Amino acid sequence: MAQAPVSLSPDRGVSPAPVGMVLGAVAAVQFGAGLAVTLFADLGPVGTVLLRVGFAAIVLLIAWRPSVRGRTQREWELAAAFGLSLALMNGLYYLAIDRIPQGVAVTFEFVGPLGVALAASRRGLDVMWAAMAAAGVALLGGGLGPSLDALGVVFALGAGAAWAAYILLNMRVGKAFAGGQGLALAMVFGTAILIVPGVIDAGDALLDPDLLALGFGVALLSSVIPYSLELEALRRMPARVFGVLMSLEPALAALAGFLVLGQDVRPVEAVAIALVVAASAGAARTAREPRPPVD
């Protein structure tokens, strides 16, 4: 999540196109999650994420056609670990939004990538960003009182830890594989991990053509489209600017939850989300290491 310092002088300004790509990627992920929640009654959270990861794997395999011959043991281990992080990140997140509002879940989840950004830097200013994020999380947990499902919070924090692992593994996979080949193989591993719990959760609903079509839509919105947009955006803008824009994710998650699921945003939630967004944006703006794209 941390970025290299980049001058944003007029001659190096960012054009609207890549900014739109990043915002489109974030919106696609969160509105895809909102659509996914509507499938939980029939497929369950894990059954839904199985369709998301499985269909995404199929699309990415067709798009990248990764070679399986001549791979080293280290490359297979990286792909498997990356797939595990993807399965855990998405599965735990879906379990979280089955219990707590989407905007709240993403705010808790965002502690993971924010932690990666802060750990990558040793600046005194990062203490302020960490304190701001901690205040937001504490306000969110304390402000909702007994109405906040504790297990949902645990799932969201677990998803955040998996997100942090995803970011760190993404750096290694990007160096070990050409293009999106590593991601495609990781999606296959992630699908394999999710098959048994997903089938148990969804049962024969996985054979319903209408649900399969909606699951394919979730895969496109939540995985294929945002991954593609992020990849193109990072070719056209400084990584630091990318990180600041990605920090809007908790806010857009709350908006998606409101528009798609009718989840109201209470004042205390809005303040908590704003604190975490500001902390993440500040950390992304001032940190020094390049940030990989996230989900």
N, C-alpha and C positions, 0 to 999 in steps of 0.2 A: 504494500500500500504506500510505501514511501517513495518519494520521487527525487530525481536529480534536479538541482537548481537550474531553472531555465529563465532567461530574460524574455519578458513579454513586451518588448518595445514594439512600436508601431510596425516596423519592418518585419517583425516575427509574430505578428498577431495571428490569432486563430480564426479561420474562416467559419461561417455559420454551419457549413455542411458537416464537419466532424462533430461539432457540438450537438447538432441534431441527431447524429448517429448514436452518440453516447446516451442522450436523453431518451431516444427511441429504444435503445437496448434496455435501459432501466425500466421504462414503462412497460415494455413487452414482458419482462420477467415478472413484474408485480401484477399486471393484469392477467398474465398466464396463471399466476398463483391464485388469483381471485376466481378464475374459471375452474381451476383444479378443485377448489373447495366445494363447488357445486356438484362434483362427482363423488365426494366422500360418502354420501348416503348410500350409493350403489356399489362403489368400488373400495371404499375405505381409503385412508391416507396412503398406506403402503402399496395397495393395489394401484392407486392413481400414479404414484411416483414410479412404479414399475413401467406403466405405459409411457410416462414421460421419458424416462431414461432409455427404455427399449426402442421406442420410435426414433429418438434422437440418435441412438447408435446406428440404426439402419440408414438414416439420412446421411450421417457423417461418413459411414463406411462407403456409401455410394459416391459421395462427394470427393473423398480423399484417397480411397482405394489403398489403404496402408499395406505395405509388404510385410508378410510374416516370416519370410525366409531370411536367414542371415542375421537375425536379431540376437544380441548378446543377452546373457542372463540378467545383467544390470538393467537393460532396457525393458525386459519383461517385468522385472521387479518394480521399476518405476511406473510402468503402465498399470500394473495391478494395484500399487499403492494409491495412484491417482484415481483409479476407478473406485477403490474403497472410500476415499475421501468424498468423491462425488455422490456415492450411494448414501453415505452417512449424512452429508450436508443436506441433500434433498429430502431424504427420508425423515430425518429429525425435524426439519423445517415444516414439512407437511403435517407431521404429528403435532407440532406446536400450533400451527394455525387452525388445526381442528379443535383446539381448546381455548386459545386466546386470540384477540383481534390481530389482524394481519400487521397493522402498523406497529403494534406493541411487540409482536414476535420479531419483526425485522430489527427493531431498535435494540432488543436484547441480543439478537444474533450478530449485530454489527460490532459488538464488543470484540469478536474474533479478529476481523481484519484491522480494526483500529489498534488492537494489541500488537499485531505484526508491524504496523507503521511505527508505533511508539518504540517498540523493541529495536527497530532498525536505526534509531537515532539516539544520541546521548546529549541532546541540547536541553538546556534548562527550560526553554519554552515548552517543551513537551510535557513537563510536569503540569503546566496549566491546562493543556489539552486533556491529559489523563484525568485531572480533577474535574474538569467540565463534564467529561463523559461519565465519570463515576457519579456526579451529582444528578445527571439525567437518568441513569439507571436506578439510582436510589430513589429518586422522586417517582419514577414509574412504578417501582415495586411497592413503595410505601403509600403512594397516593391512591392506588387502586384497592388497597386493603384486602379483605377476605374475598372480594369479587374476582381477584386475579387467581387463576388456576395455577397452583404451584408446579404441578407436573408439566403443564404447558411451558412455564418459564424454564424448567430444567431442559426440556426438549430444545427450546430456542437457544439456550446457552450452549448445549451440546452441538447444535447446528453451527453456532459461531466458532466453536473449537475446530470442527471439521472444515469450516470455511478457511480458517487460518492455515490449516494443513494443506488445503487445496491451493492456496496462494503460494506457499513455499514449494510445494511439489510442482506447480505450474512452471516455476522458474527453471527447474531441472528438466522437466519434460520438454519444454520449449527448446532447450539446448540439445537434447538427445534425439529428437525426432524432427523431421522436416515438416513444415506447414502444420496442418491439423491432424497428422497421422497419429501422434501420441494421444490426442484427445479422443479420436475415433476408437482406438484400441481400449482406452480407459473406459469409455462408455460401454463397450462390450463386457469388460470385467464388472463394471457397476451393475449392468443388467443381470449378469450371472449371480451376483450377490443378492439381488432383490427378488429373484424368481420365486424361491420357496416362500418367504414371508409375504410376497405380493399375491401369490396364488391363494395362500391361506386367508389373506385379508379380503380378497375380492371374490374368490370362488368362481362359479360359472358365469358371473357377470362379465368376466373378461372375454366372453364369447359374443356379447351383445354388439352388433355392428354400430349402433348409434353411440354407445359408450366408447367403442374403439375410435370412432371418428372424432369424438370430443377429446379423447386422450391424445390423438395425433395433433389436434389443434393446440393442446397444452404443450406438447413437445416442441412444436414450432415456435410458439410464443416464448416459452420459458428457457429453451436451450438453443435451438438452431439459429433463430433470428438474432438473439442478443449476442451469441458467440461471434457470429459473422459481422455484426455491426461493430462490436468492440475491436475486433481484429483490424477492420478497415479504419476505424477512428484512430487507433494507436499509430497507424502509418502516417497520419496527417496532423497530429497535434502532440505537444509535449506531454510526457507521462504525468507530470505534476498537475496539469490542467485536467487530464483524464481523471485523476484521483479526486480532485475537488468536485467534479460533476457526479462521479459515482457516489459521493457522500450524500447526495440527495435521495438515495434509495429509501431510507426509512420514511421520509416525507411522502414519496410517491407510493410507498406501500400503504400508508394510511389513506391516501386519496383513492387508491384502487379498492381498498376494503370498503370505503364509503360508497363509491359508485357501483361496484359490482355486487357487494354483499350487504349494503345498507348498514355498515358498522359506523356508528357515530364516533367522533374524536372528542373526548372530554378535554376541558381546558388543561388539566394537569398532564394529560397525555401529550397535548400539543407542545407544552413547555418542555417536557422531558425529551420528546423527539427533536425539538429545535436545539436543545443542548448537545445531544449526541451528533446531530448533523453538523453543528458548528465546530465541535471538537474534531470530528473526522476531517472536515474540510480544512481546518487549521493545520492538523497534523500532515495532511496530504500536501498542503501548500508550502510548509516549511521543512519537511523532511528531505533527505538527500538521495536515497536509493530509488531506482526505478521501480514502479509498481506494476505488477502483471494485471491483466484483466481478471475480474471476479464475477460470481453468480449469486 
